[in-house]
Each structure stands twice: as C-alpha cells, then as structure tokens.
Amino acid sequence: MSKSKKHHGDKSAKSEPRREESLLDLGNSELPAHNPNPSKLSELPKLSKKIYEKELKHLQIELVKLQEWVKHEGLKVVVLFEGRDAAGKGGAIKSITQSLNPRICRIVALGKPSDQERTQWYFQRYTAELPAAGEMVLFDRSWYNRAGVEHVMGYCTHEEYVEFLRSCPEFENMIQRSGIILIKYWFSVNDTEQEARFQDRIKDPRKRWKFSPMDLEARSRWVEYSKAKDDMFNATDTQLSPWYVIDGDDKRRARLNCINHLLAKIPYEDVLPKPFDLPPLQNKMTYVRPPLYLQNFIPDVTSHL
C-alpha cells in the first residue's frame, strides 16, 4: 500500500483508504479536483434501485471503517452540506449516518437564532457544535446561512453580510489550524428537477413538513440566490477550504458520489474489531421470573397482514 499525503489538520493519518473495488472507484487515492465534463452527468440513465442499494451497502461499510478510524485516532471532522432547497442534502446526510454510531457521528441542524444569539458573535453558536476528538459533525446547513438566505431575504444588514464574506475564510482557516478537518459540499439541482421534487412533497403527507414559507419565497428569487451562491463561492472557495459541488439532479448518483468523495478525502485504515464468538448464554440459576401477564405488551396490529 502506497503512502498518501496527510490531510491538512490531520496529524495522524498514515495511509490511503483501504477500499475494495466499487462502481465509483477511480483507481486513485485522490479524486480529481474538478469534473472535466459536468454536463454529461445529467445524460446518464437513472440508477436502478438494485445497483444503488448494492453500492450504498459497500460504501456504508467503508463509512463504518472511517468512523472507527476517527475514533481510534482522535480525529475531529466537520462536513458542511449546503445547496438549493430539495437539492438532496438531507438524503445524503441520512445515507451517510444510517449505519454510524450517533455518539461519534452527529447531525447539527440549527434553527433560527434566538434573541440572545442574535447579539452574539455570528459564528459563536456554530463553534459550540464543533467536534471534540474522535467525533464527526455533519452540518445540515451551516454558518453559510448568512451568505444565502439571510442575505437574499434581508435578515442581515449589508455590513453584516460583507463582514461575513471577509471573515469566513479566516474563521475556517483558524478552526483547521486547530486540527479540525473541514469538508464543504454544495448540492446543485436544476429548476425543473426542483419543481418535480416540490410537487412530490406536496402530494406526499410524509414529506409536506419539509416545506416552509421560506422555500416558497425562494422560488420567486431563483436568480438572486444564484448570484448569492456565486458571490459566496468567489469569497470562500479557497485553496485551503474549497467547495466541492455535487450534481444533485439524480439523487442516487449524488449520494454515492458524495460518500465516495468523503471517503477519499480522509485517509483511514481498517481498525474494525475482528469477528468473535459470543460467550455461552447463562441458563442455570435458581430464579423464577414473574408471569408475562404482569407486563404491558402493546397490541399486535400486524396479525392480519
């Protein structure tokens, strides 16, 4: 196994990821910085459920290995998920965390700031959520709210917005110098696909809660949000803290691409415990258990299925 360069802020990484062959494996420890033909992604056929689930299972096993490596080495990892409404951020986060230990990998999705938080240093409530050693934190939207929704909707002053663009790279450089690994993802979706997903949310009662008045207002400000995103990238897409754009028009491909890229960005080794034999079950003891009718069992509503 060849040695790979250490990630910035990662003093303990020792080798490339150990990964088996996969549909998305590029054969290299590092992915290309830019997709040479991003327009071709939309021309690919929809990924079948069978292929998607097979590949997702493989990648989720690797995510568990990464989790154990983060814990073993005491790494501190922050991953930001930003993008358009219905671009697929939530689904990607769910796919990543589905098989992970929530005590090691946790999701942060902050609501509106309180009156007290509005008087604090802007980054203050986000720094409180940064990881300790051996933790991964996934931000479902982050401090970049100021460059997006707050700026477009007028929830911050122009001076606060300009100050954010100036200080954000300094803030990110500072937390990375402290040893935090920072990875930033932007999920992109075209207006036609977003419309289809919005209609699906309206029809499905399980998804309707995802709508907010802000989402509806954002539809009438599509170009303003596009300009805000471009201005944000211009100020914060730095060499030390780059943005990685994910084509989210195909949810399944977007999730697989995101996980594969995340695994490639943090060198790790397989430190999973080896399979072991269970100790024999205790079955001899002078103890009589109370009758089952004393316990409150819930009704079985599945018997007719």
C-alpha positions as protocol buffer text, in pm:
chain_id: "A"
residue {
  index: 1
  type: MET
  ca { x: 0 y: 0 z: 0 }
}
residue {
  index: 2
  type: SER
  ca { x: 142 y: 334 z: -104 }
}
residue {
  index: 3
  type: LYS
  ca { x: 161 y: 624 z: 138 }
}
residue {
  index: 4
  type: SER
  ca { x: -63 y: 923 z: 82 }
}
residue {
  index: 5
  type: LYS
  ca { x: -16 y: 1283 z: 181 }
}
residue {
  index: 6
  type: LYS
  ca { x: -158 y: 1383 z: 515 }
}
residue {
  index: 7
  type: HIS
  ca { x: -476 y: 1589 z: 514 }
}
residue {
  index: 8
  type: HIS
  ca { x: -439 y: 1939 z: 646 }
}
residue {
  index: 9
  type: GLY
  ca { x: -521 y: 1941 z: 1015 }
}
residue {
  index: 10
  type: ASP
  ca { x: -479 y: 1560 z: 1029 }
}
residue {
  index: 11
  type: LYS
  ca { x: -156 y: 1480 z: 1209 }
}
residue {
  index: 12
  type: SER
  ca { x: -222 y: 1110 z: 1249 }
}
residue {
  index: 13
  type: ALA
  ca { x: -331 y: 990 z: 904 }
}
residue {
  index: 14
  type: LYS
  ca { x: -97 y: 714 z: 792 }
}
residue {
  index: 15
  type: SER
  ca { x: -218 y: 563 z: 468 }
}
residue {
  index: 16
  type: GLU
  ca { x: -464 y: 564 z: 184 }
}
residue {
  index: 17
  type: PRO
  ca { x: -816 y: 436 z: 240 }
}
residue {
  index: 18
  type: ARG
  ca { x: -842 y: 58 z: 218 }
}
residue {
  index: 19
  type: ARG
  ca { x: -1136 y: 8 z: -14 }
}
residue {
  index: 20
  type: GLU
  ca { x: -1248 y: -279 z: -232 }
}
residue {
  index: 21
  type: GLU
  ca { x: -1342 y: -238 z: -597 }
}
residue {
  index: 22
  type: SER
  ca { x: -1663 y: -40 z: -639 }
}
residue {
  index: 23
  type: LEU
  ca { x: -1869 y: 104 z: -921 }
}
residue {
  index: 24
  type: LEU
  ca { x: -1741 y: 450 z: -839 }
}
residue {
  index: 25
  type: ASP
  ca { x: -1380 y: 361 z: -766 }
}
residue {
  index: 26
  type: LEU
  ca { x: -1147 y: 575 z: -975 }
}
residue {
  index: 27
  type: GLY
  ca { x: -838 y: 370 z: -906 }
}
residue {
  index: 28
  type: ASN
  ca { x: -666 y: 656 z: -725 }
}
residue {
  index: 29
  type: SER
  ca { x: -646 y: 769 z: -364 }
}
residue {
  index: 30
  type: GLU
  ca { x: -734 y: 1124 z: -466 }
}
residue {
  index: 31
  type: LEU
  ca { x: -1030 y: 1230 z: -676 }
}
residue {
  index: 32
  type: PRO
  ca { x: -990 y: 1493 z: -950 }
}
residue {
  index: 33
  type: ALA
  ca { x: -1038 y: 1847 z: -822 }
}
residue {
  index: 34
  type: HIS
  ca { x: -1290 y: 1923 z: -1097 }
}
residue {
  index: 35
  type: ASN
  ca { x: -1517 y: 1714 z: -1316 }
}
residue {
  index: 36
  type: PRO
  ca { x: -1391 y: 1775 z: -1671 }
}
residue {
  index: 37
  type: ASN
  ca { x: -1739 y: 1724 z: -1821 }
}
residue {
  index: 38
  type: PRO
  ca { x: -2002 y: 1810 z: -1560 }
}
residue {
  index: 39
  type: SER
  ca { x: -2276 y: 1844 z: -1821 }
}
residue {
  index: 40
  type: LYS
  ca { x: -2255 y: 1471 z: -1900 }
}
residue {
  index: 41
  type: LEU
  ca { x: -2375 y: 1374 z: -1553 }
}
residue {
  index: 42
  type: SER
  ca { x: -2730 y: 1474 z: -1645 }
}
residue {
  index: 43
  type: GLU
  ca { x: -2713 y: 1250 z: -1954 }
}
residue {
  index: 44
  type: LEU
  ca { x: -2656 y: 932 z: -1751 }
}
residue {
  index: 45
  type: PRO
  ca { x: -2955 y: 699 z: -1704 }
}
residue {
  index: 46
  type: LYS
  ca { x: -3129 y: 684 z: -1369 }
}
residue {
  index: 47
  type: LEU
  ca { x: -2955 y: 440 z: -1138 }
}
residue {
  index: 48
  type: SER
  ca { x: -3160 y: 128 z: -1065 }
}
residue {
  index: 49
  type: LYS
  ca { x: -3259 y: 59 z: -705 }
}
residue {
  index: 50
  type: LYS
  ca { x: -3077 y: -276 z: -708 }
}
residue {
  index: 51
  type: ILE
  ca { x: -2744 y: -129 z: -820 }
}
residue {
  index: 52
  type: TYR
  ca { x: -2784 y: 171 z: -593 }
}
residue {
  index: 53
  type: GLU
  ca { x: -2850 y: -35 z: -280 }
}
residue {
  index: 54
  type: LYS
  ca { x: -2564 y: -273 z: -357 }
}
residue {
  index: 55
  type: GLU
  ca { x: -2315 y: 10 z: -396 }
}
residue {
  index: 56
  type: LEU
  ca { x: -2456 y: 202 z: -100 }
}
residue {
  index: 57
  type: LYS
  ca { x: -2408 y: -102 z: 125 }
}
residue {
  index: 58
  type: HIS
  ca { x: -2044 y: -127 z: 17 }
}
residue {
  index: 59
  type: LEU
  ca { x: -1983 y: 242 z: 83 }
}
residue {
  index: 60
  type: GLN
  ca { x: -2160 y: 231 z: 420 }
}
residue {
  index: 61
  type: ILE
  ca { x: -1927 y: -46 z: 532 }
}
residue {
  index: 62
  type: GLU
  ca { x: -1638 y: 183 z: 442 }
}
residue {
  index: 63
  type: LEU
  ca { x: -1804 y: 465 z: 636 }
}
residue {
  index: 64
  type: VAL
  ca { x: -1809 y: 243 z: 945 }
}
residue {
  index: 65
  type: LYS
  ca { x: -1437 y: 183 z: 897 }
}
residue {
  index: 66
  type: LEU
  ca { x: -1384 y: 558 z: 867 }
}
residue {
  index: 67
  type: GLN
  ca { x: -1587 y: 613 z: 1183 }
}
residue {
  index: 68
  type: GLU
  ca { x: -1375 y: 368 z: 1379 }
}
residue {
  index: 69
  type: TRP
  ca { x: -1057 y: 530 z: 1244 }
}
residue {
  index: 70
  type: VAL
  ca { x: -1181 y: 875 z: 1351 }
}
residue {
  index: 71
  type: LYS
  ca { x: -1244 y: 737 z: 1699 }
}
residue {
  index: 72
  type: HIS
  ca { x: -915 y: 543 z: 1708 }
}
residue {
  index: 73
  type: GLU
  ca { x: -702 y: 839 z: 1602 }
}
residue {
  index: 74
  type: GLY
  ca { x: -898 y: 1109 z: 1784 }
}
residue {
  index: 75
  type: LEU
  ca { x: -970 y: 1300 z: 1464 }
}
residue {
  index: 76
  type: LYS
  ca { x: -1208 y: 1595 z: 1450 }
}
residue {
  index: 77
  type: VAL
  ca { x: -1414 y: 1611 z: 1132 }
}
residue {
  index: 78
  type: VAL
  ca { x: -1667 y: 1871 z: 1012 }
}
residue {
  index: 79
  type: VAL
  ca { x: -1868 y: 1828 z: 692 }
}
residue {
  index: 80
  type: LEU
  ca { x: -2092 y: 2108 z: 565 }
}
residue {
  index: 81
  type: PHE
  ca { x: -2395 y: 2040 z: 344 }
}
residue {
  index: 82
  type: GLU
  ca { x: -2529 y: 2342 z: 159 }
}
residue {
  index: 83
  type: GLY
  ca { x: -2733 y: 2394 z: -157 }
}
residue {
  index: 84
  type: ARG
  ca { x: -3070 y: 2471 z: -308 }
}
residue {
  index: 85
  type: ASP
  ca { x: -3394 y: 2362 z: -142 }
}
residue {
  index: 86
  type: ALA
  ca { x: -3472 y: 1999 z: -238 }
}
residue {
  index: 87
  type: ALA
  ca { x: -3122 y: 1953 z: -380 }
}
residue {
  index: 88
  type: GLY
  ca { x: -3071 y: 1632 z: -182 }
}
residue {
  index: 89
  type: LYS
  ca { x: -2871 y: 1740 z: 123 }
}
residue {
  index: 90
  type: GLY
  ca { x: -3094 y: 1562 z: 373 }
}
residue {
  index: 91
  type: GLY
  ca { x: -3097 y: 1236 z: 179 }
}
residue {
  index: 92
  type: ALA
  ca { x: -2720 y: 1236 z: 150 }
}
residue {
  index: 93
  type: ILE
  ca { x: -2679 y: 1300 z: 523 }
}
residue {
  index: 94
  type: LYS
  ca { x: -2922 y: 1018 z: 603 }
}
residue {
  index: 95
  type: SER
  ca { x: -2734 y: 779 z: 375 }
}
residue {
  index: 96
  type: ILE
  ca { x: -2407 y: 865 z: 549 }
}
residue {
  index: 97
  type: THR
  ca { x: -2532 y: 836 z: 906 }
}
residue {
  index: 98
  type: GLN
  ca { x: -2766 y: 539 z: 859 }
}
residue {
  index: 99
  type: SER
  ca { x: -2511 y: 281 z: 979 }
}
residue {
  index: 100
  type: LEU
  ca { x: -2297 y: 502 z: 1201 }
}
residue {
  index: 101
  type: ASN
  ca { x: -2282 y: 549 z: 1575 }
}
residue {
  index: 102
  type: PRO
  ca { x: -2467 y: 874 z: 1664 }
}
residue {
  index: 103
  type: ARG
  ca { x: -2227 y: 921 z: 1956 }
}
residue {
  index: 104
  type: ILE
  ca { x: -1942 y: 953 z: 1707 }
}
residue {
  index: 105
  type: CYS
  ca { x: -2115 y: 1098 z: 1402 }
}
residue {
  index: 106
  type: ARG
  ca { x: -2385 y: 1353 z: 1483 }
}
residue {
  index: 107
  type: ILE
  ca { x: -2601 y: 1585 z: 1276 }
}
residue {
  index: 108
  type: VAL
  ca { x: -2633 y: 1956 z: 1351 }
}
residue {
  index: 109
  type: ALA
  ca { x: -2933 y: 2138 z: 1203 }
}
residue {
  index: 110
  type: LEU
  ca { x: -2974 y: 2465 z: 1389 }
}
residue {
  index: 111
  type: GLY
  ca { x: -3299 y: 2659 z: 1375 }
}
residue {
  index: 112
  type: LYS
  ca { x: -3350 y: 3033 z: 1383 }
}
residue {
  index: 113
  type: PRO
  ca { x: -3115 y: 3214 z: 1622 }
}
residue {
  index: 114
  type: SER
  ca { x: -3269 y: 3328 z: 1949 }
}
residue {
  index: 115
  type: ASP
  ca { x: -3281 y: 3691 z: 2053 }
}
residue {
  index: 116
  type: GLN
  ca { x: -2974 y: 3632 z: 2267 }
}
residue {
  index: 117
  type: GLU
  ca { x: -2787 y: 3453 z: 1987 }
}
residue {
  index: 118
  type: ARG
  ca { x: -2854 y: 3746 z: 1753 }
}
residue {
  index: 119
  type: THR
  ca { x: -2643 y: 3964 z: 1983 }
}
residue {
  index: 120
  type: GLN
  ca { x: -2351 y: 3719 z: 1987 }
}
residue {
  index: 121
  type: TRP
  ca { x: -2056 y: 3693 z: 1753 }
}
residue {
  index: 122
  type: TYR
  ca { x: -2208 y: 3539 z: 1439 }
}
residue {
  index: 123
  type: PHE
  ca { x: -2000 y: 3219 z: 1449 }
}
residue {
  index: 124
  type: GLN
  ca { x: -2049 y: 3167 z: 1823 }
}
residue {
  index: 125
  type: ARG
  ca { x: -2342 y: 2926 z: 1816 }
}
residue {
  index: 126
  type: TYR
  ca { x: -2170 y: 2721 z: 1546 }
}
residue {
  index: 127
  type: THR
  ca { x: -1841 y: 2689 z: 1733 }
}
residue {
  index: 128
  type: ALA
  ca { x: -2036 y: 2535 z: 2023 }
}
residue {
  index: 129
  type: GLU
  ca { x: -2123 y: 2246 z: 1788 }
}
residue {
  index: 130
  type: LEU
  ca { x: -1769 y: 2175 z: 1664 }
}
residue {
  index: 131
  type: PRO
  ca { x: -1638 y: 1824 z: 1733 }
}
residue {
  index: 132
  type: ALA
  ca { x: -1419 y: 1700 z: 2014 }
}
residue {
  index: 133
  type: ALA
  ca { x: -1151 y: 1439 z: 1944 }
}
residue {
  index: 134
  type: GLY
  ca { x: -1299 y: 1125 z: 1792 }
}
residue {
  index: 135
  type: GLU
  ca { x: -1612 y: 1295 z: 1654 }
}
residue {
  index: 136
  type: MET
  ca { x: -1764 y: 1374 z: 1315 }
}
residue {
  index: 137
  type: VAL
  ca { x: -2018 y: 1656 z: 1284 }
}
residue {
  index: 138
  type: LEU
  ca { x: -2239 y: 1693 z: 976 }
}
residue {
  index: 139
  type: PHE
  ca { x: -2393 y: 2039 z: 941 }
}
residue {
  index: 140
  type: ASP
  ca { x: -2728 y: 2036 z: 762 }
}
residue {
  index: 141
  type: ARG
  ca { x: -2685 y: 2399 z: 660 }
}
residue {
  index: 142
  type: SER
  ca { x: -2427 y: 2597 z: 849 }
}
residue {
  index: 143
  type: TRP
  ca { x: -2276 y: 2939 z: 902 }
}
residue {
  index: 144
  type: TYR
  ca { x: -2324 y: 2993 z: 529 }
}
residue {
  index: 145
  type: ASN
  ca { x: -2687 y: 3085 z: 602 }
}
residue {
  index: 146
  type: ARG
  ca { x: -2559 y: 3442 z: 623 }
}
residue {
  index: 147
  type: ALA
  ca { x: -2432 y: 3436 z: 266 }
}
residue {
  index: 148
  type: GLY
  ca { x: -2752 y: 3276 z: 137 }
}
residue {
  index: 149
  type: VAL
  ca { x: -3095 y: 3305 z: 292 }
}
residue {
  index: 150
  type: GLU
  ca { x: -3009 y: 3585 z: 538 }
}
residue {
  index: 151
  type: HIS
  ca { x: -2856 y: 3798 z: 265 }
}
residue {
  index: 152
  type: VAL
  ca { x: -3122 y: 3734 z: -1 }
}
residue {
  index: 153
  type: MET
  ca { x: -3417 y: 3769 z: 237 }
}
residue {
  index: 154
  type: GLY
  ca { x: -3276 y: 4075 z: 411 }
}
residue {
  index: 155
  type: TYR
  ca { x: -3237 y: 3913 z: 754 }
}
residue {
  index: 156
  type: CYS
  ca { x: -2895 y: 4070 z: 798 }
}
residue {
  index: 157
  type: THR
  ca { x: -2758 y: 4410 z: 711 }
}
residue {
  index: 158
  type: HIS
  ca { x: -2534 y: 4468 z: 413 }
}
residue {
  index: 159
  type: GLU
  ca { x: -2248 y: 4544 z: 652 }
}
residue {
  index: 160
  type: GLU
  ca { x: -2301 y: 4211 z: 833 }
}
residue {
  index: 161
  type: TYR
  ca { x: -2304 y: 4029 z: 500 }
}
residue {
  index: 162
  type: VAL
  ca { x: -1983 y: 4191 z: 378 }
}
residue {
  index: 163
  type: GLU
  ca { x: -1814 y: 4122 z: 710 }
}
residue {
  index: 164
  type: PHE
  ca { x: -1915 y: 3756 z: 686 }
}
residue {
  index: 165
  type: LEU
  ca { x: -1758 y: 3716 z: 342 }
}
residue {
  index: 166
  type: ARG
  ca { x: -1441 y: 3877 z: 473 }
}
residue {
  index: 167
  type: SER
  ca { x: -1415 y: 3687 z: 799 }
}
residue {
  index: 168
  type: CYS
  ca { x: -1545 y: 3343 z: 695 }
}
residue {
  index: 169
  type: PRO
  ca { x: -1219 y: 3227 z: 529 }
}
residue {
  index: 170
  type: GLU
  ca { x: -1028 y: 3348 z: 835 }
}
residue {
  index: 171
  type: PHE
  ca { x: -1266 y: 3157 z: 1064 }
}
residue {
  index: 172
  type: GLU
  ca { x: -1228 y: 2838 z: 859 }
}
residue {
  index: 173
  type: ASN
  ca { x: -850 y: 2873 z: 849 }
}
residue {
  index: 174
  type: MET
  ca { x: -849 y: 2912 z: 1226 }
}
residue {
  index: 175
  type: ILE
  ca { x: -1054 y: 2601 z: 1300 }
}
residue {
  index: 176
  type: GLN
  ca { x: -844 y: 2397 z: 1057 }
}
residue {
  index: 177
  type: ARG
  ca { x: -524 y: 2514 z: 1225 }
}
residue {
  index: 178
  type: SER
  ca { x: -675 y: 2382 z: 1548 }
}
residue {
  index: 179
  type: GLY
  ca { x: -677 y: 2034 z: 1395 }
}
residue {
  index: 180
  type: ILE
  ca { x: -1030 y: 2014 z: 1253 }
}
residue {
  index: 181
  type: ILE
  ca { x: -1075 y: 1853 z: 912 }
}
residue {
  index: 182
  type: LEU
  ca { x: -1327 y: 2068 z: 720 }
}
residue {
  index: 183
  type: ILE
  ca { x: -1506 y: 1950 z: 405 }
}
residue {
  index: 184
  type: LYS
  ca { x: -1769 y: 2163 z: 228 }
}
residue {
  index: 185
  type: TYR
  ca { x: -2031 y: 2026 z: -15 }
}
residue {
  index: 186
  type: TRP
  ca { x: -2268 y: 2226 z: -233 }
}
residue {
  index: 187
  type: PHE
  ca { x: -2562 y: 2031 z: -378 }
}
residue {
  index: 188
  type: SER
  ca { x: -2676 y: 2168 z: -710 }
}
residue {
  index: 189
  type: VAL
  ca { x: -3014 y: 2098 z: -872 }
}
residue {
  index: 190
  type: ASN
  ca { x: -3178 y: 2243 z: -1181 }
}
residue {
  index: 191
  type: ASP
  ca { x: -3510 y: 2425 z: -1163 }
}
residue {
  index: 192
  type: THR
  ca { x: -3703 y: 2151 z: -1346 }
}
residue {
  index: 193
  type: GLU
  ca { x: -3592 y: 1878 z: -1107 }
}
residue {
  index: 194
  type: GLN
  ca { x: -3652 y: 2102 z: -807 }
}
residue {
  index: 195
  type: GLU
  ca { x: -4007 y: 2166 z: -929 }
}
residue {
  index: 196
  type: ALA
  ca { x: -4069 y: 1791 z: -958 }
}
residue {
  index: 197
  type: ARG
  ca { x: -3943 y: 1732 z: -604 }
}
residue {
  index: 198
  type: PHE
  ca { x: -4155 y: 2014 z: -466 }
}
residue {
  index: 199
  type: GLN
  ca { x: -4465 y: 1864 z: -631 }
}
residue {
  index: 200
  type: ASP
  ca { x: -4377 y: 1526 z: -481 }
}
residue {
  index: 201
  type: ARG
  ca { x: -4351 y: 1683 z: -136 }
}
residue {
  index: 202
  type: ILE
  ca { x: -4692 y: 1845 z: -175 }
}
residue {
  index: 203
  type: LYS
  ca { x: -4853 y: 1513 z: -271 }
}
residue {
  index: 204
  type: ASP
  ca { x: -4682 y: 1303 z: -1 }
}
residue {
  index: 205
  type: PRO
  ca { x: -4803 y: 1377 z: 358 }
}
residue {
  index: 206
  type: ARG
  ca { x: -4478 y: 1231 z: 490 }
}
residue {
  index: 207
  type: LYS
  ca { x: -4276 y: 1499 z: 313 }
}
residue {
  index: 208
  type: ARG
  ca { x: -4504 y: 1802 z: 333 }
}
residue {
  index: 209
  type: TRP
  ca { x: -4342 y: 1915 z: 658 }
}
residue {
  index: 210
  type: LYS
  ca { x: -4025 y: 1987 z: 461 }
}
residue {
  index: 211
  type: PHE
  ca { x: -4191 y: 2290 z: 309 }
}
residue {
  index: 212
  type: SER
  ca { x: -4159 y: 2627 z: 477 }
}
residue {
  index: 213
  type: PRO
  ca { x: -4274 y: 2975 z: 374 }
}
residue {
  index: 214
  type: MET
  ca { x: -3906 y: 3043 z: 307 }
}
residue {
  index: 215
  type: ASP
  ca { x: -3891 y: 2767 z: 45 }
}
residue {
  index: 216
  type: LEU
  ca { x: -4186 y: 2913 z: -143 }
}
residue {
  index: 217
  type: GLU
  ca { x: -4040 y: 3264 z: -128 }
}
residue {
  index: 218
  type: ALA
  ca { x: -3705 y: 3133 z: -254 }
}
residue {
  index: 219
  type: ARG
  ca { x: -3872 y: 3011 z: -573 }
}
residue {
  index: 220
  type: SER
  ca { x: -3951 y: 3368 z: -671 }
}
residue {
  index: 221
  type: ARG
  ca { x: -3588 y: 3467 z: -607 }
}
residue {
  index: 222
  type: TRP
  ca { x: -3409 y: 3194 z: -801 }
}
residue {
  index: 223
  type: VAL
  ca { x: -3172 y: 3433 z: -979 }
}
residue {
  index: 224
  type: GLU
  ca { x: -3096 y: 3626 z: -659 }
}
residue {
  index: 225
  type: TYR
  ca { x: -3000 y: 3300 z: -487 }
}
residue {
  index: 226
  type: SER
  ca { x: -2785 y: 3205 z: -786 }
}
residue {
  index: 227
  type: LYS
  ca { x: -2598 y: 3535 z: -764 }
}
residue {
  index: 228
  type: ALA
  ca { x: -2560 y: 3497 z: -385 }
}
residue {
  index: 229
  type: LYS
  ca { x: -2413 y: 3150 z: -433 }
}
residue {
  index: 230
  type: ASP
  ca { x: -2167 y: 3274 z: -697 }
}
residue {
  index: 231
  type: ASP
  ca { x: -2059 y: 3565 z: -475 }
}
residue {
  index: 232
  type: MET
  ca { x: -2020 y: 3327 z: -181 }
}
residue {
  index: 233
  type: PHE
  ca { x: -1802 y: 3090 z: -384 }
}
residue {
  index: 234
  type: ASN
  ca { x: -1593 y: 3381 z: -507 }
}
residue {
  index: 235
  type: ALA
  ca { x: -1513 y: 3480 z: -147 }
}
residue {
  index: 236
  type: THR
  ca { x: -1495 y: 3143 z: 29 }
}
residue {
  index: 237
  type: ASP
  ca { x: -1383 y: 2884 z: -228 }
}
residue {
  index: 238
  type: THR
  ca { x: -1021 y: 2892 z: -115 }
}
residue {
  index: 239
  type: GLN
  ca { x: -726 y: 2660 z: -166 }
}
residue {
  index: 240
  type: LEU
  ca { x: -728 y: 2558 z: 199 }
}
residue {
  index: 241
  type: SER
  ca { x: -1108 y: 2532 z: 223 }
}
residue {
  index: 242
  type: PRO
  ca { x: -1254 y: 2456 z: -122 }
}
residue {
  index: 243
  type: TRP
  ca { x: -1615 y: 2394 z: -212 }
}
residue {
  index: 244
  type: TYR
  ca { x: -1699 y: 2057 z: -369 }
}
residue {
  index: 245
  type: VAL
  ca { x: -2005 y: 2074 z: -597 }
}
residue {
  index: 246
  type: ILE
  ca { x: -2234 y: 1771 z: -628 }
}
residue {
  index: 247
  type: ASP
  ca { x: -2473 y: 1732 z: -921 }
}
residue {
  index: 248
  type: GLY
  ca { x: -2794 y: 1653 z: -733 }
}
residue {
  index: 249
  type: ASP
  ca { x: -3030 y: 1601 z: -1028 }
}
residue {
  index: 250
  type: ASP
  ca { x: -3008 y: 1222 z: -974 }
}
residue {
  index: 251
  type: LYS
  ca { x: -3046 y: 1163 z: -600 }
}
residue {
  index: 252
  type: ARG
  ca { x: -2897 y: 814 z: -602 }
}
residue {
  index: 253
  type: ARG
  ca { x: -2590 y: 908 z: -801 }
}
residue {
  index: 254
  type: ALA
  ca { x: -2546 y: 1221 z: -589 }
}
residue {
  index: 255
  type: ARG
  ca { x: -2544 y: 1022 z: -264 }
}
residue {
  index: 256
  type: LEU
  ca { x: -2297 y: 765 z: -394 }
}
residue {
  index: 257
  type: ASN
  ca { x: -2070 y: 1033 z: -538 }
}
residue {
  index: 258
  type: CYS
  ca { x: -2078 y: 1229 z: -213 }
}
residue {
  index: 259
  type: ILE
  ca { x: -1994 y: 929 z: 9 }
}
residue {
  index: 260
  type: ASN
  ca { x: -1720 y: 810 z: -226 }
}
residue {
  index: 261
  type: HIS
  ca { x: -1562 y: 1155 z: -227 }
}
residue {
  index: 262
  type: LEU
  ca { x: -1586 y: 1189 z: 151 }
}
residue {
  index: 263
  type: LEU
  ca { x: -1410 y: 854 z: 198 }
}
residue {
  index: 264
  type: ALA
  ca { x: -1132 y: 965 z: -36 }
}
residue {
  index: 265
  type: LYS
  ca { x: -1078 y: 1296 z: 145 }
}
residue {
  index: 266
  type: ILE
  ca { x: -995 y: 1142 z: 484 }
}
residue {
  index: 267
  type: PRO
  ca { x: -723 y: 874 z: 472 }
}
residue {
  index: 268
  type: TYR
  ca { x: -815 y: 589 z: 705 }
}
residue {
  index: 269
  type: GLU
  ca { x: -726 y: 231 z: 791 }
}
residue {
  index: 270
  type: ASP
  ca { x: -943 y: -65 z: 882 }
}
residue {
  index: 271
  type: VAL
  ca { x: -938 y: -90 z: 1261 }
}
residue {
  index: 272
  type: LEU
  ca { x: -1273 y: -267 z: 1294 }
}
residue {
  index: 273
  type: PRO
  ca { x: -1281 y: -538 z: 1561 }
}
residue {
  index: 274
  type: LYS
  ca { x: -1237 y: -886 z: 1415 }
}
residue {
  index: 275
  type: PRO
  ca { x: -1530 y: -1133 z: 1426 }
}
residue {
  index: 276
  type: PHE
  ca { x: -1554 y: -1311 z: 1759 }
}
residue {
  index: 277
  type: ASP
  ca { x: -1751 y: -1588 z: 1932 }
}
residue {
  index: 278
  type: LEU
  ca { x: -2026 y: -1499 z: 2176 }
}
residue {
  index: 279
  type: PRO
  ca { x: -1990 y: -1628 z: 2532 }
}
residue {
  index: 280
  type: PRO
  ca { x: -2239 y: -1902 z: 2629 }
}
residue {
  index: 281
  type: LEU
  ca { x: -2580 y: -1783 z: 2742 }
}
residue {
  index: 282
  type: GLN
  ca { x: -2643 y: -1813 z: 3113 }
}
residue {
  index: 283
  type: ASN
  ca { x: -2914 y: -2075 z: 3166 }
}
residue {
  index: 284
  type: LYS
  ca { x: -2868 y: -2218 z: 3513 }
}
residue {
  index: 285
  type: MET
  ca { x: -2982 y: -2009 z: 3804 }
}
residue {
  index: 286
  type: THR
  ca { x: -3228 y: -2052 z: 4089 }
}
residue {
  index: 287
  type: TYR
  ca { x: -3452 y: -1771 z: 3975 }
}
residue {
  index: 288
  type: VAL
  ca { x: -3820 y: -1782 z: 3874 }
}
residue {
  index: 289
  type: ARG
  ca { x: -3930 y: -1496 z: 3651 }
}
residue {
  index: 290
  type: PRO
  ca { x: -4269 y: -1328 z: 3714 }
}
residue {
  index: 291
  type: PRO
  ca { x: -4557 y: -1428 z: 3481 }
}
residue {
  index: 292
  type: LEU
  ca { x: -4576 y: -1244 z: 3149 }
}
residue {
  index: 293
  type: TYR
  ca { x: -4933 y: -1125 z: 3209 }
}
residue {
  index: 294
  type: LEU
  ca { x: -4796 y: -876 z: 3461 }
}
residue {
  index: 295
  type: GLN
  ca { x: -4624 y: -686 z: 3178 }
}
residue {
  index: 296
  type: ASN
  ca { x: -4796 y: -437 z: 2948 }
}
residue {
  index: 297
  type: PHE
  ca { x: -4749 y: -573 z: 2596 }
}
residue {
  index: 298
  type: ILE
  ca { x: -4860 y: -348 z: 2311 }
}
residue {
  index: 299
  type: PRO
  ca { x: -5142 y: -476 z: 2083 }
}
residue {
  index: 300
  type: ASP
  ca { x: -5037 y: -679 z: 1778 }
}
residue {
  index: 301
  type: VAL
  ca { x: -5187 y: -496 z: 1481 }
}
residue {
  index: 302
  type: THR
  ca { x: -4987 y: -697 z: 1226 }
}
residue {
  index: 303
  type: SER
  ca { x: -5164 y: -1032 z: 1264 }
}
residue {
  index: 304
  type: HIS
  ca { x: -5394 y: -964 z: 968 }
}
residue {
  index: 305
  type: LEU
  ca { x: -5109 y: -880 z: 734 }
}
